[in-house]
């Protein structure tokens, strides 16, 4: 929008003040179409040095009408042109002084607000946050992290969730006062029922992990719960987050938790079965969540031993081999069998002490099962008999490498029983 010749700014503003809402919207749309990518200086020249007067009218209009939901998108786009422009400090200061941030945070919290209006409001907040640390702190001090996170949970639009995710990430970067608060807010979203929100939260936490610099134990239990998701994209992001967290020194608790998930207790299985019987949605999600979690944990272990072979000794010491064998024996959930076999195959191929591990595995389960694990892990479950299942699920077994000499393997009384058992049965 360019002011016509012989049409002063004061005349334009008087015309604006006396116009109906429909007339103002037409003016705004023309302004938006003609003012893309203009700097603050360009906007000032466009309004003959009085752009702030027009901007003030826009902010006043939106504060009056935002609860009604009328014409909000156009107002927000126009405001964003001012705030996102280069050299926009004057507009930013004015916007904060009139409570613009609080207005937008309240707007995205209104249940009846349109998704497109929420999206545009979050884009304006992003422009504010992207202007510097003090603006990020101001949004956070206004409880912006909570408001944006709750907006994601209530949203039915993936676009709204995406711009909200970008805003939360922006608020966490170069904002040390509130980085951990944003991180924890994202972790809290793991418990949301919406897979798209869970996926975005996990992805953003992973990207922020290098900024945090350590494993915050509050993230582990929610992360383990993410592994129960039936959504493939959520599972992928959860696994990627595990692979990211393993890069930090305080990773022992994470490894211990993953290994425990490989063999859910009888009580956990019974509770999961009871929940399915009580859940009206069980027909659409018939699988036990603990078995879904078991398969996901096995997938994570399989990727970990390939990515970081130095973890293999710790995993073996935590009983990972024994629990993977038990997971292969879980005939109630085929993905658990497949993922556990692949993980155990990766472990046998990746370990520096693979010869000793393979020898002990042969002693424990017999040569036939050992060859299936090494060479046909993905199809192994199709070739298991009842006898094989009994051998795989027999335990406990102690398959460990001696801490002082990795060339020696600790013996266990259960091994002699396994040898006798395998010799009495033709497993091939």
SULNOR-V989460 format. One record per backbone hydrogen bond with DSSP energy under -0.5 kcal/mol. NH is the residue of the N-H (numbers start at 1). CO is the residue of the C=O. Records with the same first field share a line. If there is no record, write none. Layout:
NH=CO / CO
This chain:
3=46
7=4
8=6
12=8
13=9
14=10
15=11
16=12
17=13
18=14
19=15 / 16
24=20
25=21
26=22
27=23
28=24
29=25
30=26
31=27
32=28
33=29
34=30
35=31 / 32
38=35
40=86
43=39
44=40
45=41
46=42
47=43
48=45
49=44
50=47
53=50
54=50
55=51
56=52
57=53
58=54
59=55
60=56
61=57
62=58
63=59
64=60
65=61
66=62
68=65
69=65
70=65
75=71
76=72
77=73
78=74
79=75
80=76
81=77
82=78
83=79
84=80
85=82
88=85
92=88
93=89
94=90
95=91
96=92
97=93
98=94
99=96
100=95
103=99
104=100
105=101
106=102
107=103
108=104
109=105 / 106
110=106 / 107
113=110
118=114
119=115
120=116
121=117
122=118
123=119
124=120
125=121
126=122
127=123
128=124
129=125
130=126
131=128
132=129
135=132
136=132
137=133
138=134
139=135
140=136
141=137
142=138
143=140
144=139
147=143
148=144
149=145
150=146
151=147
152=148
153=149
154=150
155=151
161=157
162=158
163=159
164=160
165=161
166=162
167=163
168=164
169=165
170=166
171=167
172=168
173=169
175=172
178=175
179=175
182=178
183=179
184=180
185=181
186=182
187=183
188=184
189=185 / 186
190=187
191=188
192=189
195=193
198=194
199=195
200=196
201=197
202=198
203=199
204=200
205=201
206=202
207=203
208=204
209=205 / 206
211=208
212=208
213=209
216=214
217=215
219=216
220=217
221=217
222=218
223=219
224=220
225=221
226=222
227=223
228=225
229=226
235=231
236=232
237=233
238=234
239=235
240=236
241=237
242=238
243=239
244=240
245=241
246=242
247=244
248=245
251=249
255=251
256=252
257=253
258=254
259=255
260=256
261=257
262=258 / 259
263=260
269=265
270=266
271=267
272=268
273=269
274=270
275=271
276=272
277=273
278=274
279=275
282=279
284=281
285=281
291=288
292=288
293=289
294=290
295=291
296=292
297=293
298=294
299=295
300=296
301=297
302=298
303=299
304=300
305=301
306=302
307=303
308=304
311=308
312=309
315=311
316=312
317=313
318=314
319=316
320=315
323=319
324=320
325=321
326=322
327=323
328=324
329=325
330=327
331=329
333=330
336=333
337=333
338=334
339=335
340=336
341=337
342=338
343=339
344=340
345=341
346=342
347=343
348=344
349=345
350=346
351=347
354=351
357=353
358=354
359=355
360=356
361=357
362=358
363=359
364=360
365=361
366=361 / 362
370=366
371=367
372=368
373=369
374=370
375=371
376=371 / 372
380=376 / 377
382=379
383=380
384=381
389=385
390=386
391=387
392=388
393=389
394=390 / 391
399=397
400=398
402=405 / 408
408=405
410=400
415=412
416=412
417=413
418=414
419=415
420=416
421=417
422=418
423=419
424=420
425=421 / 422
427=425
